[in-house]
Amino acid sequence: MTYSVHQHWDPLKVCAVGRSYPPEFYSYIQNSKVRNVMERVAMETEEDYQKLIKLLESFNVEIVRTEIGTDINQHLNVVTGKYLPPPMTPRDYTAMIGNIFYMPETDFEKKYDLLKGTDYPSRYPTNHEEFNSLPEFIKQELKDFGWEFYNAPSPTRPIKTLLEKQGNKILYNKKISSAMTTRIGKDLYFGTHTYDQDQRKLKTRVEKLFPDYRCHVVNTGGHSDGTFCPVKPGLIVSLYDVPSYSTTFPDWEVVYLPGQSWSAVKPFLELKQKNYGKWWVPGEELNDDFTDFVETWLEHWVGYVEETVFDVNMLVIDEKNVVCNNYNEKVFAAFDRHGITPHVVNFRHRYFWDGGLHCITSDLHREGVKKDYFPERG
């Protein structure tokens, strides 16, 4: 039986869950202040993963996790010479739409073979020095492969293996993810990456990809699952008052939460941006600015996030159950009106890692068939 997802509030049966690096990954860091913080973040991150997994398994959800290598050097990006972030957010690059699964290519050697010619080396470059020795035009083609070009085991290989066993068709398209795609039966809603993205061009592209669906564009200016969450038919929780809701979801209740989620942690994000690029560069852990950044996270921000910030990046188990990171009076009142039970799993370091509860999962199979919630659209 092939897996499928038609509505993201149908009963969840199979779910991918991300994985972070273990504490021992950071043993290479010489600066003990940085190393201790990263080890603590790693331990607490896995603790929270396990809380989520335990909850999902209590609903008889089968779990498959992303994969990391055992050798730290496998996780050096051969293009940049930096360590890669861990495969924590499978949602950001995968999507089950109907019974077709979208993901980036995972067979790196096979992809590299496609580029081989008289001027190409005989094997995949395994480190930054080998990459730099290649001709410029080859380096550019390899860079164009995107995020997945590195020498580590494919993080999504366990997911791909499971879906091949089930007989699902897999299409390799890294531009399609369920972080940007809301699946509501016959209607698909695609978020924009930026507020000034050409929406007509995006709509034309997705309509060609999904001719059996009605395709809509919502101007989210980033991951749509970090902006709004249709929890069940008739209820949306959203960070912003998006005018198009009255057209795209007529007569649905929309609970607005201005000033929450990413807006609430803007000062921390600005500090994080200042240190962008230093995250995984060997030796940068001795940088005072970077040290201040990681120390500041635990001394102030993680406590603030745990206590006050609500994230719309929620995982719906079924129409009666939803996983969220925190309590919010306004949201929980709406849940009560709609007969929904919230289950709180505080993924404490989601703003450190850029991934909420929805991002760190990817639903591979839900019970149900494709429905038409707006038949008047034809």
LUMBALUM-393477 format. One record per residue (C-alpha): residue in one letter; chain; x, y, z. Coordinates in nm, 4 decimals, padded with zeros to 6 digits. Each point is the difference from the previous one (the first is absolute). Example, Ala and Ser with C-alpha at 12.3 -4.5 7.8 and 13.67 -1.06 7.14 Angstrom:
[node 'A', 'A', [01.2300, -00.4500, 00.7800]]
[node 'S', 'A', [00.1370, 00.3440, -00.0660]]
//
This chain:
[node 'M', 'A', [00.0000, 00.0000, 00.0000]]
[node 'T', 'A', [00.1404, 00.3359, -00.1011]]
[node 'Y', 'A', [00.0038, 00.2785, 00.2559]]
[node 'S', 'A', [-00.1919, 00.3221, -00.0596]]
[node 'V', 'A', [-00.0903, 00.3352, 00.1542]]
[node 'H', 'A', [-00.3047, 00.1904, -00.1260]]
[node 'Q', 'A', [-00.0938, 00.2170, 00.3001]]
[node 'H', 'A', [00.2430, 00.0766, 00.2787]]
[node 'W', 'A', [-00.2660, -00.0502, 00.2666]]
[node 'D', 'A', [-00.0773, -00.3579, -00.1038]]
[node 'P', 'A', [00.1179, -00.2607, 00.2574]]
[node 'L', 'A', [00.3799, -00.0106, -00.0048]]
[node 'K', 'A', [00.1397, -00.3540, -00.0446]]
[node 'V', 'A', [00.3639, 00.0342, -00.1143]]
[node 'C', 'A', [00.2235, 00.2968, 00.0752]]
[node 'A', 'A', [00.3635, 00.0943, -00.0612]]
[node 'V', 'A', [00.1760, 00.1710, 00.2915]]
[node 'G', 'A', [00.3269, 00.1890, -00.0254]]
[node 'R', 'A', [00.3233, -00.0561, 00.1866]]
[node 'S', 'A', [00.2665, 00.2281, 00.1427]]
[node 'Y', 'A', [00.3666, -00.0683, 00.0611]]
[node 'P', 'A', [00.0735, -00.1812, 00.3289]]
[node 'P', 'A', [00.1983, 00.1793, 00.2756]]
[node 'E', 'A', [00.3212, -00.1819, -00.0925]]
[node 'F', 'A', [-00.0091, 00.1619, -00.3451]]
[node 'Y', 'A', [00.1207, 00.3222, 00.1638]]
[node 'S', 'A', [00.3047, -00.1543, 00.1683]]
[node 'Y', 'A', [00.2215, 00.1695, -00.2621]]
[node 'I', 'A', [-00.0835, 00.3464, 00.1399]]
[node 'Q', 'A', [00.2936, 00.1338, 00.2001]]
[node 'N', 'A', [-00.1881, 00.2829, 00.1679]]
[node 'S', 'A', [-00.1582, -00.1723, 00.3012]]
[node 'K', 'A', [-00.2689, 00.2688, 00.0434]]
[node 'V', 'A', [-00.1252, -00.0573, -00.3538]]
[node 'R', 'A', [00.0419, -00.3775, 00.0192]]
[node 'N', 'A', [-00.1995, -00.0254, 00.3234]]
[node 'V', 'A', [-00.2859, 00.2059, -00.1429]]
[node 'M', 'A', [-00.0135, -00.2027, -00.3218]]
[node 'E', 'A', [00.0089, -00.3282, 00.1935]]
[node 'R', 'A', [-00.2875, 00.1150, 00.2193]]
[node 'V', 'A', [-00.2007, 00.1179, -00.3015]]
[node 'A', 'A', [00.0617, -00.3384, -00.1679]]
[node 'M', 'A', [-00.1157, -00.1975, 00.3043]]
[node 'E', 'A', [-00.3109, 00.2090, 00.0553]]
[node 'T', 'A', [-00.0865, -00.0087, -00.3694]]
[node 'E', 'A', [00.0006, -00.3804, -00.0042]]
[node 'E', 'A', [-00.1994, -00.0057, 00.3243]]
[node 'D', 'A', [-00.2691, 00.2075, -00.1693]]
[node 'Y', 'A', [00.0087, -00.2176, -00.3110]]
[node 'Q', 'A', [-00.0633, -00.2997, 00.2239]]
[node 'K', 'A', [-00.2939, 00.1721, 00.1717]]
[node 'L', 'A', [-00.1557, 00.0632, -00.3399]]
[node 'I', 'A', [00.0679, -00.3552, -00.1191]]
[node 'K', 'A', [-00.1518, -00.1466, 00.3187]]
[node 'L', 'A', [-00.3136, 00.2105, -00.0486]]
[node 'L', 'A', [-00.0374, -00.0975, -00.3663]]
[node 'E', 'A', [00.0558, -00.3672, 00.0774]]
[node 'S', 'A', [-00.2795, 00.0200, 00.2596]]
[node 'F', 'A', [-00.2257, 00.0751, -00.3000]]
[node 'N', 'A', [00.1458, -00.3062, -00.1803]]
[node 'V', 'A', [00.2054, 00.2119, -00.2397]]
[node 'E', 'A', [00.2954, -00.1804, -00.1602]]
[node 'I', 'A', [00.3204, 00.2061, 00.0184]]
[node 'V', 'A', [00.2932, 00.0120, -00.2432]]
[node 'R', 'A', [00.2908, 00.2329, 00.0737]]
[node 'T', 'A', [00.2534, 00.1810, -00.2133]]
[node 'E', 'A', [00.3563, -00.1309, -00.0020]]
[node 'I', 'A', [00.3403, 00.1375, 00.0888]]
[node 'G', 'A', [00.3444, -00.1487, -00.0480]]
[node 'T', 'A', [00.2240, -00.1336, 00.2766]]
[node 'D', 'A', [00.3097, 00.1854, -00.1202]]
[node 'I', 'A', [00.0051, 00.3738, 00.0718]]
[node 'N', 'A', [00.2041, 00.0633, -00.3149]]
[node 'Q', 'A', [-00.2822, -00.1427, -00.2106]]
[node 'H', 'A', [-00.1961, 00.3107, 00.0894]]
[node 'L', 'A', [00.2406, 00.2514, -00.1477]]
[node 'N', 'A', [-00.1506, 00.1645, -00.3052]]
[node 'V', 'A', [00.2501, -00.0549, -00.2795]]
[node 'V', 'A', [-00.1122, 00.3228, -00.1695]]
[node 'T', 'A', [00.0350, 00.2380, 00.2949]]
[node 'G', 'A', [00.2318, -00.1830, 00.2389]]
[node 'K', 'A', [-00.2537, 00.0542, 00.2808]]
[node 'Y', 'A', [-00.1792, -00.2550, 00.2119]]
[node 'L', 'A', [-00.3564, -00.0482, -00.1133]]
[node 'P', 'A', [-00.2985, 00.0628, 00.2260]]
[node 'P', 'A', [-00.1582, -00.3269, 00.1147]]
[node 'P', 'A', [-00.2995, -00.1482, -00.1866]]
[node 'M', 'A', [-00.2532, 00.1303, 00.2509]]
[node 'T', 'A', [-00.2801, 00.1244, -00.2245]]
[node 'P', 'A', [-00.1108, -00.2585, -00.2604]]
[node 'R', 'A', [-00.3112, 00.2106, -00.0654]]
[node 'D', 'A', [00.2146, 00.2692, -00.1601]]
[node 'Y', 'A', [00.0974, -00.2186, -00.2949]]
[node 'T', 'A', [-00.2628, -00.2750, -00.0273]]
[node 'A', 'A', [-00.3728, -00.0250, -00.0706]]
[node 'M', 'A', [-00.2493, -00.2816, -00.0464]]
[node 'I', 'A', [-00.2703, 00.1396, -00.2293]]
[node 'G', 'A', [-00.2595, -00.2608, -00.0786]]
[node 'N', 'A', [00.2080, -00.3157, -00.0348]]
[node 'I', 'A', [00.3006, 00.1666, -00.1655]]
[node 'F', 'A', [00.2967, 00.0933, 00.2163]]
[node 'Y', 'A', [00.2148, 00.3022, -00.0832]]
[node 'M', 'A', [00.3577, 00.0205, 00.1241]]
[node 'P', 'A', [00.3505, 00.0966, -00.1155]]
[node 'E', 'A', [00.2169, -00.2615, -00.1662]]
[node 'T', 'A', [00.1777, -00.2160, 00.2572]]
[node 'D', 'A', [00.2351, -00.2069, -00.2150]]
[node 'F', 'A', [00.2948, 00.2387, -00.0157]]
[node 'E', 'A', [00.2324, -00.2317, -00.1888]]
[node 'K', 'A', [-00.2676, -00.0547, -00.2647]]
[node 'K', 'A', [-00.0519, 00.3739, -00.0392]]
[node 'Y', 'A', [00.3710, 00.0546, -00.0292]]
[node 'D', 'A', [00.0192, -00.2666, -00.2710]]
[node 'L', 'A', [-00.2380, 00.2094, -00.2087]]
[node 'L', 'A', [00.2584, 00.2778, -00.0117]]
[node 'K', 'A', [00.2938, -00.2162, -00.0949]]
[node 'G', 'A', [00.1777, 00.0720, -00.3256]]
[node 'T', 'A', [00.3510, 00.0277, -00.1317]]
[node 'D', 'A', [00.0802, 00.2939, 00.2283]]
[node 'Y', 'A', [-00.1543, -00.1504, 00.3145]]
[node 'P', 'A', [00.1924, -00.1861, 00.2693]]
[node 'S', 'A', [-00.0736, -00.3703, 00.0340]]
[node 'R', 'A', [-00.1669, 00.0200, 00.3413]]
[node 'Y', 'A', [-00.2071, 00.2172, 00.2285]]
[node 'P', 'A', [00.2116, 00.2586, 00.1883]]
[node 'T', 'A', [00.0152, -00.0936, 00.3680]]
[node 'N', 'A', [00.1395, 00.3196, 00.1521]]
[node 'H', 'A', [00.0243, 00.3736, -00.0551]]
[node 'E', 'A', [00.3539, -00.0165, -00.1406]]
[node 'E', 'A', [-00.1005, -00.2513, -00.2678]]
[node 'F', 'A', [-00.3001, 00.2121, -00.0878]]
[node 'N', 'A', [00.2155, 00.3123, -00.0377]]
[node 'S', 'A', [00.2341, -00.1826, -00.2380]]
[node 'L', 'A', [-00.2827, -00.0527, -00.2527]]
[node 'P', 'A', [-00.0459, 00.2272, -00.3027]]
[node 'E', 'A', [-00.2230, 00.2986, 00.0718]]
[node 'F', 'A', [-00.2839, -00.1062, -00.2290]]
[node 'I', 'A', [-00.0190, -00.3391, 00.1725]]
[node 'K', 'A', [-00.0015, 00.1625, 00.3424]]
[node 'Q', 'A', [-00.2880, 00.2186, -00.1088]]
[node 'E', 'A', [-00.2005, -00.2969, -00.1247]]
[node 'L', 'A', [00.0582, -00.1823, 00.3275]]
[node 'K', 'A', [-00.1059, 00.3070, 00.1997]]
[node 'D', 'A', [-00.3198, 00.0070, -00.2010]]
[node 'F', 'A', [-00.0892, -00.3381, 00.1494]]
[node 'G', 'A', [-00.1153, 00.1895, 00.3082]]
[node 'W', 'A', [-00.0125, -00.0722, 00.3719]]
[node 'E', 'A', [00.0513, -00.3781, -00.0189]]
[node 'F', 'A', [00.3501, 00.0058, -00.1562]]
[node 'Y', 'A', [00.2264, -00.1469, 00.2660]]
[node 'N', 'A', [00.1735, -00.3240, 00.0832]]
[node 'A', 'A', [-00.2168, -00.1072, 00.2945]]
[node 'P', 'A', [-00.2536, -00.2831, -00.0233]]
[node 'S', 'A', [-00.3240, 00.1302, -00.1439]]
[node 'P', 'A', [-00.2138, 00.1177, 00.2923]]
[node 'T', 'A', [-00.3191, -00.1008, -00.1833]]
[node 'R', 'A', [00.1180, -00.3465, -00.1045]]
[node 'P', 'A', [-00.2093, -00.1841, 00.2662]]
[node 'I', 'A', [-00.3078, 00.1888, -00.1208]]
[node 'K', 'A', [00.0729, -00.0771, -00.3638]]
[node 'T', 'A', [00.0575, -00.3696, 00.0787]]
[node 'L', 'A', [-00.3326, -00.0244, 00.1832]]
[node 'L', 'A', [-00.1951, 00.1678, -00.2800]]
[node 'E', 'A', [00.1614, -00.2161, -00.2678]]
[node 'K', 'A', [-00.1058, -00.3044, 00.2014]]
[node 'Q', 'A', [-00.3579, 00.1308, 00.0045]]
[node 'G', 'A', [00.0055, 00.0574, -00.3753]]
[node 'N', 'A', [-00.0335, 00.3776, 00.0086]]
[node 'K', 'A', [00.1115, 00.2062, -00.2969]]
[node 'I', 'A', [00.2818, 00.2382, 00.0960]]
[node 'L', 'A', [00.0635, 00.3201, -00.1945]]
[node 'Y', 'A', [00.3209, 00.1930, 00.0568]]
[node 'N', 'A', [-00.0944, 00.3647, 00.0275]]
[node 'K', 'A', [00.1618, 00.1988, 00.2801]]
[node 'K', 'A', [-00.2328, 00.2965, -00.0603]]
[node 'I', 'A', [-00.3033, -00.1916, 00.1289]]
[node 'S', 'A', [-00.0341, -00.0432, 00.3754]]
[node 'S', 'A', [-00.2886, -00.0245, 00.2437]]
[node 'A', 'A', [00.1523, 00.2909, 00.1922]]
[node 'M', 'A', [-00.1193, 00.2124, -00.2938]]
[node 'T', 'A', [-00.2993, -00.2091, -00.1114]]
[node 'T', 'A', [-00.3305, -00.0342, 00.1847]]
[node 'R', 'A', [-00.1931, -00.3073, -00.1135]]
[node 'I', 'A', [-00.3767, 00.0297, 00.0361]]
[node 'G', 'A', [-00.1541, -00.2623, -00.2248]]
[node 'K', 'A', [-00.0417, 00.1244, -00.3530]]
[node 'D', 'A', [00.1510, 00.3364, 00.0933]]
[node 'L', 'A', [00.3720, 00.0639, 00.0415]]
[node 'Y', 'A', [00.1222, 00.3251, 00.1531]]
[node 'F', 'A', [00.3581, 00.1067, -00.0759]]
[node 'G', 'A', [00.1812, 00.2610, 00.2080]]
[node 'T', 'A', [00.2381, 00.2533, -00.1510]]
[node 'H', 'A', [00.3675, 00.0001, 00.0985]]
[node 'T', 'A', [00.0061, 00.3819, 00.0087]]
[node 'Y', 'A', [-00.2725, 00.2630, 00.0078]]
[node 'D', 'A', [00.1072, 00.1334, -00.3399]]
[node 'Q', 'A', [00.0148, -00.3401, -00.1716]]
[node 'D', 'A', [-00.1756, -00.0146, -00.3372]]
[node 'Q', 'A', [-00.3238, -00.1716, 00.1034]]
[node 'R', 'A', [-00.1261, -00.0491, -00.3532]]
[node 'K', 'A', [00.3197, -00.1802, -00.0969]]
[node 'L', 'A', [-00.0248, -00.2225, 00.3085]]
[node 'K', 'A', [-00.3648, -00.0792, -00.0731]]
[node 'T', 'A', [00.0786, -00.0905, -00.3612]]
[node 'R', 'A', [00.2798, -00.2318, 00.1123]]
[node 'V', 'A', [-00.2025, -00.1880, 00.2616]]
[node 'E', 'A', [-00.3033, -00.0310, -00.2251]]
[node 'K', 'A', [00.2191, -00.1852, -00.2506]]
[node 'L', 'A', [00.1337, -00.2252, 00.2759]]
[node 'F', 'A', [-00.3421, -00.0722, 00.1504]]
[node 'P', 'A', [-00.2606, 00.0028, -00.2790]]
[node 'D', 'A', [-00.2469, -00.2084, 00.2055]]
[node 'Y', 'A', [-00.0188, 00.2615, 00.2770]]
[node 'R', 'A', [-00.1198, 00.3560, 00.0410]]
[node 'C', 'A', [00.3154, 00.1962, 00.0791]]
[node 'H', 'A', [00.0056, 00.3199, 00.2033]]
[node 'V', 'A', [00.2795, 00.2357, 00.1023]]
[node 'V', 'A', [00.0095, 00.1557, 00.3479]]
[node 'N', 'A', [00.2467, 00.2866, 00.0461]]
[node 'T', 'A', [00.1672, -00.1288, 00.3185]]
[node 'G', 'A', [00.3480, 00.1402, -00.0672]]
[node 'G', 'A', [00.1631, -00.3193, 00.1271]]
[node 'H', 'A', [-00.0965, -00.3441, 00.1201]]
[node 'S', 'A', [-00.3781, -00.0065, 00.0073]]
[node 'D', 'A', [-00.0045, -00.2443, 00.2924]]
[node 'G', 'A', [00.1694, 00.2670, 00.2109]]
[node 'T', 'A', [-00.2695, 00.2508, -00.0952]]
[node 'F', 'A', [-00.3328, -00.1834, 00.0203]]
[node 'C', 'A', [-00.1421, -00.3411, 00.0876]]
[node 'P', 'A', [-00.3414, -00.1276, -00.1106]]
[node 'V', 'A', [-00.0613, -00.2275, 00.2986]]
[node 'K', 'A', [-00.3237, -00.1586, -00.1238]]
[node 'P', 'A', [-00.2784, 00.0918, -00.2433]]
[node 'G', 'A', [-00.1267, 00.3373, 00.1187]]
[node 'L', 'A', [00.2941, 00.1125, 00.2173]]
[node 'I', 'A', [00.3288, 00.1759, -00.0814]]
[node 'V', 'A', [00.2623, 00.1323, 00.2428]]
[node 'S', 'A', [00.2085, 00.2759, -00.1591]]
[node 'L', 'A', [00.2682, 00.2506, 00.0948]]
[node 'Y', 'A', [-00.1237, 00.2636, -00.2420]]
[node 'D', 'A', [-00.3271, 00.1354, -00.1312]]
[node 'V', 'A', [00.0337, -00.1308, -00.3546]]
[node 'P', 'A', [-00.2730, 00.1599, -00.2138]]
[node 'S', 'A', [-00.0193, -00.2983, -00.2347]]
[node 'Y', 'A', [-00.1372, -00.2273, 00.2742]]
[node 'S', 'A', [-00.3503, 00.1333, -00.0674]]
[node 'T', 'A', [00.0383, -00.1220, -00.3576]]
[node 'T', 'A', [00.2068, -00.3145, 00.0432]]
[node 'F', 'A', [-00.1755, -00.1211, 00.3166]]
[node 'P', 'A', [-00.3451, 00.1644, -00.0066]]
[node 'D', 'A', [-00.1962, -00.0124, 00.3275]]
[node 'W', 'A', [00.2835, -00.1669, 00.1943]]
[node 'E', 'A', [00.0866, 00.1339, 00.3434]]
[node 'V', 'A', [00.3470, 00.1554, 00.0042]]
[node 'V', 'A', [00.1746, 00.0507, 00.3352]]
[node 'Y', 'A', [00.2638, 00.2734, -00.0349]]
[node 'L', 'A', [00.3060, 00.0112, 00.2231]]
[node 'P', 'A', [00.1826, 00.3263, -00.0735]]
[node 'G', 'A', [00.3431, 00.0322, 00.1591]]
[node 'Q', 'A', [00.0466, -00.3719, 00.0548]]
[node 'S', 'A', [00.2501, -00.2569, -00.1305]]
[node 'W', 'A', [00.2811, 00.1530, -00.2111]]
[node 'S', 'A', [-00.1102, 00.3574, 00.0756]]
[node 'A', 'A', [00.0401, -00.0671, 00.3708]]
[node 'V', 'A', [00.3632, -00.1054, -00.0374]]
[node 'K', 'A', [00.1098, 00.2624, -00.2526]]
[node 'P', 'A', [00.2876, 00.1350, 00.2169]]
[node 'F', 'A', [00.1428, -00.3504, 00.0336]]
[node 'L', 'A', [-00.0342, -00.0594, -00.3743]]
[node 'E', 'A', [00.1926, 00.3192, -00.0671]]
[node 'L', 'A', [00.2772, -00.1249, 00.2271]]
[node 'K', 'A', [-00.0116, -00.3328, -00.1781]]
[node 'Q', 'A', [00.0260, 00.1671, -00.3398]]
[node 'K', 'A', [00.3120, 00.1796, 00.1173]]
[node 'N', 'A', [00.1601, -00.3393, 00.0555]]
[node 'Y', 'A', [-00.1378, -00.1640, -00.3122]]
[node 'G', 'A', [00.2743, -00.1930, -00.1756]]
[node 'K', 'A', [00.1952, -00.0625, 00.3195]]
[node 'W', 'A', [-00.2245, -00.2827, 00.1118]]
[node 'W', 'A', [00.1861, -00.2915, -00.1465]]
[node 'V', 'A', [00.3394, 00.1379, -00.0951]]
[node 'P', 'A', [00.2774, -00.1849, 00.1864]]
[node 'G', 'A', [00.1915, 00.2526, 00.2086]]
[node 'E', 'A', [-00.2755, 00.2612, 00.0203]]
[node 'E', 'A', [-00.0972, -00.1382, 00.3393]]
[node 'L', 'A', [00.2934, 00.2073, 00.1323]]
[node 'N', 'A', [-00.1654, 00.3150, -00.1324]]
[node 'D', 'A', [-00.1192, 00.2190, 00.2910]]
[node 'D', 'A', [-00.3150, 00.1109, -00.1845]]
[node 'F', 'A', [-00.0963, -00.3585, -00.0629]]
[node 'T', 'A', [00.0688, -00.0929, 00.3621]]
[node 'D', 'A', [-00.2216, 00.2850, 00.1164]]
[node 'F', 'A', [-00.2742, -00.1148, -00.2354]]
[node 'V', 'A', [-00.0213, -00.3588, 00.1245]]
[node 'E', 'A', [00.0312, 00.1050, 00.3636]]
[node 'T', 'A', [-00.2716, 00.2643, -00.0398]]
[node 'W', 'A', [-00.2396, -00.2619, -00.1367]]
[node 'L', 'A', [00.0024, -00.2072, 00.3181]]
[node 'E', 'A', [00.0328, 00.2876, 00.2443]]
[node 'H', 'A', [-00.3021, 00.1900, -00.1282]]
[node 'W', 'A', [-00.1785, -00.1095, -00.3130]]
[node 'V', 'A', [-00.0780, -00.3666, 00.0602]]
[node 'G', 'A', [-00.1791, 00.0841, 00.3261]]
[node 'Y', 'A', [-00.1976, 00.2780, -00.1649]]
[node 'V', 'A', [-00.1029, -00.2268, -00.2877]]
[node 'E', 'A', [-00.1057, -00.2820, 00.2343]]
[node 'E', 'A', [-00.2225, 00.2268, 00.2062]]
[node 'T', 'A', [-00.1635, 00.2484, -00.2358]]
[node 'V', 'A', [00.0317, -00.0636, -00.3737]]
[node 'F', 'A', [-00.2701, -00.1931, -00.1896]]
[node 'D', 'A', [00.0845, -00.1454, -00.3397]]
[node 'V', 'A', [-00.2604, -00.0652, -00.2732]]
[node 'N', 'A', [00.2422, -00.2643, -00.1344]]
[node 'M', 'A', [-00.2229, -00.2788, 00.1360]]
[node 'L', 'A', [-00.0364, -00.3676, -00.0913]]
[node 'V', 'A', [-00.3556, -00.1241, -00.0424]]
[node 'I', 'A', [-00.0455, -00.3655, 00.1015]]
[node 'D', 'A', [-00.3668, -00.0114, -00.1001]]
[node 'E', 'A', [-00.3035, 00.2304, 00.0116]]
[node 'K', 'A', [-00.0236, -00.0398, 00.3771]]
[node 'N', 'A', [00.3682, 00.0166, 00.0990]]
[node 'V', 'A', [00.2791, 00.2480, -00.0735]]
[node 'V', 'A', [00.3570, 00.0327, 00.1291]]
[node 'C', 'A', [00.1104, 00.3520, 00.0946]]
[node 'N', 'A', [00.2981, 00.1443, 00.1822]]
[node 'N', 'A', [-00.1692, 00.2035, 00.2707]]
[node 'Y', 'A', [-00.3216, 00.1271, 00.1562]]
[node 'N', 'A', [-00.1808, 00.2975, -00.1486]]
[node 'E', 'A', [-00.3336, 00.1067, 00.1464]]
[node 'K', 'A', [-00.1455, 00.1224, -00.3279]]
[node 'V', 'A', [00.1028, -00.3089, -00.1955]]
[node 'F', 'A', [-00.1054, -00.2474, 00.2678]]
[node 'A', 'A', [-00.3433, 00.1654, 00.0227]]
[node 'A', 'A', [-00.0399, -00.0542, -00.3753]]
[node 'F', 'A', [00.1117, -00.3614, 00.0387]]
[node 'D', 'A', [-00.2660, -00.0473, 00.2667]]
[node 'R', 'A', [-00.2698, 00.1443, -00.2268]]
[node 'H', 'A', [00.0980, -00.2410, -00.2754]]
[node 'G', 'A', [00.0390, -00.3094, 00.2195]]
[node 'I', 'A', [00.3787, -00.0190, -00.0406]]
[node 'T', 'A', [00.2365, -00.1320, 00.2675]]
[node 'P', 'A', [00.3408, 00.1770, 00.0011]]
[node 'H', 'A', [00.3094, -00.1999, 00.0975]]
[node 'V', 'A', [00.2912, 00.2181, 00.1114]]
[node 'V', 'A', [00.3510, -00.1079, -00.0972]]
[node 'N', 'A', [00.2366, 00.2905, 00.0520]]
[node 'F', 'A', [00.2742, -00.0344, -00.2601]]
[node 'R', 'A', [00.2229, 00.2272, 00.2046]]
[node 'H', 'A', [00.2674, 00.0853, -00.2559]]
[node 'R', 'A', [-00.2151, 00.0486, -00.3087]]
[node 'Y', 'A', [00.1140, 00.3604, -00.0536]]
[node 'F', 'A', [00.3617, -00.0996, 00.0480]]
[node 'W', 'A', [-00.0432, -00.2637, -00.2728]]
[node 'D', 'A', [-00.2661, 00.1756, -00.2130]]
[node 'G', 'A', [-00.2534, -00.2797, 00.0278]]
[node 'G', 'A', [-00.3340, -00.0374, 00.1792]]
[node 'L', 'A', [-00.2072, -00.3128, 00.0598]]
[node 'H', 'A', [-00.1384, -00.0045, -00.3540]]
[node 'C', 'A', [00.3438, 00.0568, -00.1559]]
[node 'I', 'A', [00.1719, -00.2823, 00.1915]]
[node 'T', 'A', [-00.2527, -00.2506, -00.1338]]
[node 'S', 'A', [-00.1339, -00.1026, -00.3396]]
[node 'D', 'A', [-00.3247, -00.1943, -00.0286]]
[node 'L', 'A', [00.0472, -00.2965, -00.2327]]
[node 'H', 'A', [-00.3398, -00.1648, 00.0364]]
[node 'R', 'A', [-00.3416, 00.1036, 00.1270]]
[node 'E', 'A', [-00.3258, -00.1913, -00.0210]]
[node 'G', 'A', [-00.2570, 00.1463, -00.2344]]
[node 'V', 'A', [-00.0782, 00.0799, -00.3606]]
[node 'K', 'A', [00.0164, 00.3278, -00.1910]]
[node 'K', 'A', [-00.3044, 00.2141, 00.0762]]
[node 'D', 'A', [-00.1356, 00.3173, -00.1538]]
[node 'Y', 'A', [-00.0649, 00.2554, 00.2743]]
[node 'F', 'A', [-00.0943, 00.2723, -00.2471]]
[node 'P', 'A', [-00.2071, -00.1740, -00.2739]]
[node 'E', 'A', [-00.1394, 00.3343, -00.1155]]
[node 'R', 'A', [00.3429, 00.0699, -00.1526]]
[node 'G', 'A', [-00.0621, -00.2685, -00.2634]]
//
